[in-house]
Amino acid sequence: MFLSSDAFYSWWGAVCIPEISGGEPEKHNPWKFLARTARGCVFLTPIYEEKTDVRFAFDKFKEKNAWDIEHINAVADGRPSDEADIDTNECLIWLQNSLNLPDLDKITYDNNRPIKELIDEVIANKLYLYKNNNTKFVKVYETIVKYFNGLAAPNNIGNLTLLDAATNRSYKNDVFPLKRKKIIERCCSEAYIPLGTKKVFLKAYLESNNLLKWTQDDFDNYVDDIIDKIAIYLGL
């Protein structure tokens, strides 16, 4: 690594954020500021890969009208909320997608009961609607997110990436393996996915046999790679 994490955080908060945003950085938490700043996130996406001719496709980036900063792992406070009693209800779609999760048969809740039984009950009785008492839907969501999320700081830069708004909002609050599947499908359809984002969902930052979770080791290696690329860019 060319630049220590502490030095990088200090540099980013004091120098780069004001330059990009035209304003002052947040004194105590520059990453919180970054999480709200799409332009900042672009500069943390690997701009180029050493020993290759791959570069960040700014032309394709500019073709998109909107970009979102997306959590790689779903977070507990990102639970969908939709009171429309229709087939396209966001909560219902999330539940239906969850039925296709790998490892679903391994996920349990109170007293080792299979989570699939609770999903079926919630769907059958429309318990994802607040008016029907959605506490069981909340239980399903929190249980599944917890199973796939082992990060100590899920709102840090190591759990954030850049996606065009259409792709991001198409899978709402899906957990990592479902997001990964959809991103790979988008890549195969030749849709533009930023290089760093593609590497995240291809699990390219860490040699691992675990393709179902974005782990703390993935998180740490991703942050280290961001720091390395910025250090190279700055000639440090």
Secondary structure by P-SEA (a helix, b strand, c coil): ccccaaaaaaaaaccccccccccccccccaaaaaaacaaaaaaaccccccccccccaaaaaaacccccccccccccccbbbbcccccccaaaaaaaaaaaccccccccccccccaaaaaaaaaaaccccccccaaaaaaaaaaaaaaacccccccccccbbbbcccccccccccccaaaaaaaaaaaaacccccaaaaaaaacccccccccccccaaaaaaaaaaaaaaaaaaacc
